[in-house]
Amino acid sequence: MKEISINGRVIGPSHAPYIIAELSANHNGKIETAMRIIEEAAKAGADAIKLQTYRPDTITLDSDLPDFQITEGLWKGRTLYELYEWAHTPWEWHQPLFEHARKFGITIFSSPFDTTAVDLLEELGAPAYKIASFEAVDLPLIEYVARTGKPMIISTGMADAEEIQEAIDAALGAGCEQLAILHCVSGYPAPPEDYNLRTIPDMVERFGLVTGLSDHTIDNTTAITSVALGASLVEKHFTLDRNGGGPDDSFSLEPAELAALCRDAKTAWQALGKVDYGRKSSEQGNVKFRRSLYFVKDLKAGEIITEDAVRSVRPGYGLPPSHFKNILGKKVTKDVFAYTAVNNNLIETCL
């Protein structure tokens, strides 16, 4: 699959990178904040805003047994249930958020975490689905999403090549006709050195799918670099204030940074261009400043051109310097003055 299309926007190597702003839990429990995040993502130039659709009881169990305790990282000291209770986007918010995104002209879709979430998103007319890295091994969920007939993006954090292939096979086998995958490191935040971005061109070749990056680093450097290596999509968490205190705020982009990502990712893609050894349009005006051959002494008609009579200098109105040896020993056909460009019409035998 060289291309997919979400809500009419074609995504693939021949198109500018598709930028997804991940709202995630950055609403911090306020729908007004979620609305503003959508507005700011649209203003920044993002192609899409993405939600996460789950309830605590659709993603984990309400238990404080050791298996359910978070013992390290940003959310240390909470149970999984407590984390997802804190972080989830209430289902009753989804319809107004979808309507708000459409009002501001930005595509909105979501990551479902169980089949009931898919059903809700289908009712809302979601144009695509994202499978989160932690759910990439949930093949029944992938198959359920595939049967909607919508484009699907699968994030591959923590998955090895075999698991990625299994997820792809599940999606395609259940009828998905537009599939993309994202290289991802599921650390929050993730250090750039963990990303091994050279994996991206290998993924493109190995799996033959539209490929992108889900980036959990702090700044835009990793994301921009990924575009140079073939990423057609870039997903970054997005917030109004990195110091807002929410579950994901600390590793999210702020509005000015998202705007810079949208701008710079497109610039990086444009700079890739194609293999081209020809003269570029921006160079045309400077051709005259290249070196060429000039007479540096006066010569009478019929005199022989000697090595001390000609030099390679700027500008470029004379013969190329590569002709220097060829003109030595030739006669000039007319009187020439010093500082005259060497041209064929001044030499007895044209070159």
N, C-alpha and C positions, 0 to 999 in steps of 0.2 A: 504494500500500500504506500504509494508515493505521496498521496494527499488524502486528507479527510476534510469535511466541511461541518462547521457548527454554526447554526443560525445564519447560514448564507456566507459565512467567512471561510474561505479556503485556507487550509493549514498544510504546510509542507515546505520542502527545501526551496521551492521557487517563489515563495511568498515571505513577506516580513514575519518575524517571530510573533507568535500568538501569546500575549501576556495575560496571565490569569492572576488576579488579586484574590488571595485566600482570606476571607473574612474570619473564618474559624470562630474562636471564642472571644474575639477582640471587641465585641459589643459590650462585654462586661455586664451582661444582664439587663441592658437598656436597649429597647427597640429603637429609640431615637438615635443612639450611637450607631447602631447597625445601619440606619437610614443614611446618616452622614458619611459613614464609610463607603457606602454605595455611591453617593454623590461625588466624593473625593476620588474614588477609583475612576469614575467616568471622566472627571475633569483632568485627571493625570494621563488619560489616554489608554487605559487598560482595555483589552478586548472583552474581558469577562470578569465578573465577580463570582466567587464560589462560596457556597455554604457547606456546612456539615449537618446531615440530617440523622439524628438519633435521639433517643431518650436514654437516661442512665440504665433503665432496665432492658433496653434493646441491645446494649453493647456489653454489659457486664452483670455481675450479681451483687446484691447488697450484702456484702460480707466483709468482716474485718479479720478474717483468717489470714495467715501469712501470705498465701498465694495472691491475695488481693491488696496487699500493702505496697505502697510505693516507697522505696527505701533510699532512693538517690535521685539526683537531678533537680530540675526546677520545681517539681511537684512532690518532693520528699515529705513524708509525714501524713499524706492523705491516703485514703483507700481509693481504688479505681472508681467506685460508685460515687464517692464524694467529689472526685475530680470531674466526672462527667455530669454530675448534677450542677456543679459550678459552671462548667464550660458549655453546656449544650445550648442550642438555639431552639427555643420553644416552637413546637410545631404550628401553633396558632399564629406565629409571626411569619410563616413562610409565604402565605398568600400576599400580605401587604408588602413584604420585601420584594417578591417577584414583580408586583405591580409598580413599586417604586423604581426598580431597576429599569423596567420597560419605559417608564416615564423619562428617565435620564438617558435612554438609548444605549444601555450597556447590557450585554448578554448575561444572564444569570442561570447557573445550574448548581449542582450539589454533589457531595459524596454521600450516598446512602450506606447505612451500616447494617441494614437487614431488609427483608422483603417488604415489610410494612412501610418503610421509608421510601422504597421505590414506588409503591402504590400511591403514596401521598404526592410524590414528585410527578408522577404520571398525570394525576388529576390537575396539577398546576401547569402542565405543558412544558416540563423541563426539556430543553433541546439536546441535552447530552448528560452523561454521567461520568463521574470520576470514582475509581476504586482506590481507596487509600492504601498505603503500603502495608499496613497491619492486616488489611483484608485481602491482600493479593493471594493468600493461600486459601481463601474462602471460595472454593470453586463453585459451590451451589449458588452463592450470591452473584458471582460473575455471570453464571449461566442465566440467572433470573433477569439480570440487567440486559444481557445480550438479547433476550427475547422481546424486549421493548422495541427493538429495531433502531434505537438511537445510537449515535456515536459514543464510544467509550474510551476513556483514558485510564490506564492502569499504572499506578506508581509502584516502583520496584524496590523501595528501601528494604534492606535485610534479606531480599530474595537472591538466591544464586541462579545461575543460568538455567538449571533444570526447572526450578520453581517458576521462573519467568516463562519458560516455554509451556509449562503446564497451564498457567493462567491464560496465555495466548490461545492455546488449543481449546481451552474451555470456552473462551469468548467466541472464537471463530466457529467452533463446533455447535454452539447454541444459536448461531445465526447472525452474530455481529459482523457487519460489512464495513464498518468504519472504526478502526482501532488504532490507538496511539499508546505508546509507553513512555514513561518518564524515568530517567535515571534519578536516583534519590539516595540520600543518606539520612536515615531516621534518627538523627541526633538533634537536640533542641536546646541551644543552637548546635550546628555541626561545624567543625573546623574545616577550612578550605582544603587542607592537606588530606582529608579523608575522602574527598570527592573523586579523585582519580578520573578526571574528565576525559582522558583518552579512551575511557570505556564507551563514550557516546558513539564515536564512529564505528566501533566494533559492534555495538548494539544495532546500529543501522544496517550494517552488513549481515550480521548474524540472524536477525529476526525479520528484516525486510519491512519494517513498519515506520511510520512517522514517529520520530523520537524527540523527546525534550528533556527538560530538567525541572525537578522539584527541589528548590534551593532553600535550605535552612541556615545558610551562612548569614552573617550580620549585614554585609554590604552587597554591592552589585557586581563586584569583580568576577566572582565565580560564574554568575549568570551570563555576563557579557562574554566571558571566555567560552562558555558552552555554545554560544551562537556561532563563534568562529570554528567550532568543532562539529557543527551540524545540527545543533538543537533547533527544532522548529517551534517548540513551545517552551515557555518559562513560567513557572508558578512560584510566587512568593507570598508569604503571609503579609498582611497589610493592616495597619492600625492608624488611628489619628494621633496617638501619643505613645512612644515606646516606653515611657515611664508610667503608663496608665495603671499598672499593677494587675492586669488580667493574666490569664494562663499563658497566652502566647505573645503578649505585647513586647517582651524583651528581645525577641528575635524577629520582629516584624519591621517592614519598611514603613516610614512615615510618608505623607503625601508628596513632598518634594523629591524624596528618594524614588518613589514609584514613578513619578513623572520622568526622572532621569533615566530609570530603567527602560521605560517605554521609548524614550528618545534614543538612548545609546544602543539598545538592542537592535533597533532598526538601522542605525548607522553602521553597526558591526556587520549586519547582514548585507547592507548595500556595498560595503567595502569588500566583501568576499567576491562579488561579481562572478567572473568567469576567467578561464585561462585566456590571456590576451597579451601578446608581445608587441602589439602595434602601438602607434603613437596615439596618446589619449587627447581628448578635446582640450583639456586644461593645459596641455603641453604645447599646443600649436603656436601660441604667441611667443614661446621661448626658443623655437627652433633656430631663429636668427642669431641667437647668442651662443650656439655651438661653435666649436673651432672649425676653421677652414683655412685654405691656403691663400696668402696674400704676397704680392711682390713687395720687397722691402728696399729695392733700389731701382733707379730708372734704367730702362733697357731700350735700345734702338731696334727698329724693325730688322729682323734677321739675326740678332744676337742670340747666343745660346744661353739657355737658362741654366745657371749654376746653383750649387747648393746654398751659397750665401745670398742668392737673389730672392729666395722665397722662404717664408716661415709659416708655421701653423699657429694661428692666433684666433681669438674671438674678434668679430662676429662670424656668422656662418654663411656669408653670401658667395664665397668662393668654392672651388672644388674641395671635396673631403680630403682630410690629411692622408688618407690611405693612398691617394694618387701622387704623393710627393716624389717617390722614386721614379714613377712613370714619366714625369714631365722633365726630369733632369736630362740635359743633353738635347732637348728639343729647342727649336727656334721660335721666337715670338714673331707673329705675323704683322705686327704694327708697333709703333712706339708705345711704350707703357711707362707710367709714372709710379714711383714708390707709393705704397698704400692702396694700390689697385687690387681688387679681388682677382684671383687667377680663375679664368674661365676658358672653356674650349675654344671660343672664337678668337682668343689671343694666342693660340698655340698652333703650330704648323700642322700637326696631326691630331685630330680630335681623339679624345680618350673614350 
